[in-house]
Amino acid sequence: MPESSTEPLSRDEVAKVASLALLELTEQELDTFTEQLGAVLAHAKDIEALDVGDVKPTSHPYPLVNIFRDDVVEEVDVHDAALAAAPHAEAGQFRVPPALGEEPG
């Protein structure tokens, strides 16, 4: 990485980082990523320069307070509904064709 924060990111530095990450980049990708990574680092530098001493730390950008709803237990008979939708059911169970070639009993 650049030794001074005013020095732009070089193509060789991006190639070295790509090599360390075991990435094989084409020449065009090196050019593209050098420009993109340089822009990301410049933006990070801008953010680092912001004075946030008076900003209260937050875990969420909106002032939400307990947005959860109460749990309500409902009795639902999914067993009968699933059996009703099955092509074949017998004695409260799904009826399926034999898997190993046996004749149905």
C-alpha positions in Angstrom: 0.0 0.0 0.0 1.2 3.6 -0.4 3.5 4.7 2.3 2.0 8.2 2.5 -1.8 8.8 2.4 -1.4 11.3 -0.5 0.3 8.8 -2.8 -2.1 7.0 -5.2 -2.4 3.3 -5.3 -0.2 1.7 -7.9 -0.9 -1.0 -10.3 2.0 -3.1 -8.9 0.5 -2.9 -5.4 -2.8 -4.2 -6.7 -1.0 -7.0 -8.5 0.9 -7.9 -5.3 -2.3 -7.9 -3.2 -4.0 -10.1 -5.9 -1.0 -12.5 -5.8 -1.2 -12.7 -2.0 -4.9 -13.5 -2.4 -4.1 -16.1 -5.0 -6.1 -14.2 -7.6 -5.1 -14.4 -11.3 -6.0 -11.1 -12.9 -5.7 -10.1 -16.5 -4.0 -6.9 -17.5 -7.4 -5.3 -18.1 -8.6 -6.4 -14.7 -5.5 -5.0 -13.0 -6.2 -1.6 -14.7 -9.9 -1.7 -13.7 -9.3 -2.8 -10.1 -6.5 -0.4 -9.6 -8.9 2.5 -10.4 -11.7 1.0 -8.4 -9.7 0.2 -5.3 -8.1 3.6 -5.5 -11.5 5.2 -5.4 -12.6 3.1 -2.4 -9.5 4.0 -0.5 -10.0 7.7 -1.3 -13.6 7.5 0.0 -12.3 5.8 3.1 -9.8 8.6 3.6 -12.7 11.2 3.2 -14.7 9.3 5.9 -11.7 9.1 8.2 -11.4 12.9 8.0 -14.9 13.4 9.3 -15.3 14.8 12.8 -17.6 12.3 14.5 -16.7 13.1 18.1 -20.2 14.4 19.0 -22.0 11.6 17.2 -23.7 9.1 19.5 -22.8 5.5 18.6 -25.8 3.6 17.2 -26.6 0.0 16.1 -29.3 1.1 13.7 -29.8 4.3 11.7 -33.5 4.7 12.8 -34.7 5.2 16.4 -36.6 1.9 16.5 -37.7 0.5 19.9 -38.8 -3.2 20.2 -40.3 -3.7 16.8 -41.2 -7.3 17.5 -44.8 -8.5 17.7 -46.2 -10.8 20.4 -46.1 -14.5 19.6 -49.6 -15.9 19.2 -50.1 -19.7 19.4 -52.5 -20.9 16.8 -53.9 -24.5 16.5 -53.4 -25.6 12.9 -53.9 -29.1 11.7 -51.3 -29.3 9.0 -51.2 -33.0 9.1 -54.8 -33.4 7.7 -54.2 -30.6 5.2 -51.0 -32.2 3.9 -52.7 -35.6 3.6 -55.7 -34.0 1.7 -53.3 -32.6 -0.9 -51.4 -35.9 -1.4 -52.2 -38.0 -4.4 -52.5 -41.1 -2.2 -53.0 -41.4 1.5 -53.9 -44.4 3.7 -54.5 -44.8 7.4 -53.3 -41.2 8.1 -50.0 -41.6 6.2 -48.7 -40.8 2.7 -48.9 -43.8 0.4 -45.9 -44.0 -1.9 -44.9 -46.6 -4.6 -42.4 -49.3 -3.4 -38.8 -48.1 -3.6 -37.1 -51.5 -4.1 -39.5 -53.2 -6.5 -41.6 -55.1 -3.9 -45.2 -55.6 -4.6 -47.5 -53.5 -2.4 -48.9 -55.5 0.6 
